[in-house]
Amino acid sequence: MNTNTFSTFITLITMLILFIYSPESVAQEKEQARLEVEVDPLAYVLSGYSVHVGLTYGKFRSSVGTYGIKQPSFQLDNDAFTVYSSGFDLKTDYLFGKTKGFHAGIQLSYGKDKIGLKGSADKENLWGLSIGARGGYRFMFGKAENKYKGFYINPWAALICPTNAKTINKGGEEYKQPAVFIFPAVHVGWRF
């Protein structure tokens, strides 16, 4: 892990600790935790999958999920390659509006990029940990008196930093995993 990535990681962990132990989070009234299940429809459009289970508690939301996506060519360093990314992630967000509205937080992902030249069966798997800062807005369609149970939409974006980006050479072509990239998503879900 290079110095810049390590510094980013330490900063994100410090932010998480400050969010969790802020005076507001300790003094807030106790509310029943709520379960949420969501997917990213774009992942399915891009020959992949996405399923996440979240829990809201007070002004926080934590989730665990699994994903897979065939990276679109405009996202790639060299479009002579295909990249299929898959893995699982952990996210924690601070909810500025308690349940709906803006949120910001961090995420940790452990995943695999399956990389190869287009049309070739020779693929290389690169595993790694990524850290990121994220933010978005939760549109809740349930009623406030029912704790917003029901359908919601959550568009968000994250600035992701892989901890060990690598370069691959195949057939005279070179592919570099990005050291930093922006990942946008629109999750749809159900709050119980």
JOBEL-V814674 format. One record per pair of residues at least 12 apart in sequence whose ideal C-beta (glycine too) atoms are under 6 Angstrom apart, sorted by the first residue. I is the first residue (numbers start at 1). J is the second residue. If there is no record, write none. Layout:
BEGIN
<<I J> <I J>>
END
This chain:
BEGIN
<<1 163> <5 161> <5 163> <8 161> <9 131> <12 106> <12 131> <16 106> <19 94> <25 58> <28 58> <33 55> <33 57> <34 56> <34 191> <35 192> <36 54> <36 189> <36 191> <37 53> <37 189> <37 190> <38 52> <38 187> <38 189> <39 51> <40 185> <40 187> <43 69> <46 69> <46 70> <47 70> <48 68> <48 69> <49 68> <50 67> <51 66> <52 65> <59 95> <59 98> <61 93> <61 95> <62 92> <63 91> <64 90> <65 89> <66 88> <68 86> <69 85> <70 84> <71 83> <77 175> <77 176> <78 173> <78 175> <80 117> <80 173> <81 115> <81 117> <81 175> <82 118> <83 113> <83 115> <84 114> <85 111> <85 113> <86 111> <86 112> <87 109> <87 110> <87 111> <87 112> <89 107> <89 109> <90 108> <91 107> <92 105> <93 105> <99 148> <100 138> <100 140> <102 137> <103 136> <104 135> <105 134> <106 133> <107 132> <107 134> <108 131> <109 130> <110 129> <112 125> <112 127> <113 126> <115 168> <115 175> <117 170> <117 171> <124 168> <126 166> <128 162> <128 164> <129 163> <130 160> <130 162> <131 161> <132 158> <132 159> <132 160> <133 159> <134 156> <134 158> <136 154> <136 155> <136 156> <138 152> <138 154> <139 153> <140 152> <148 191> <149 191> <152 189> <152 191> <153 188> <154 187> <155 186> <156 185> <157 182> <157 184> <158 183> <159 182> <160 181> <160 183> <161 180> <165 177> <165 179>>
END
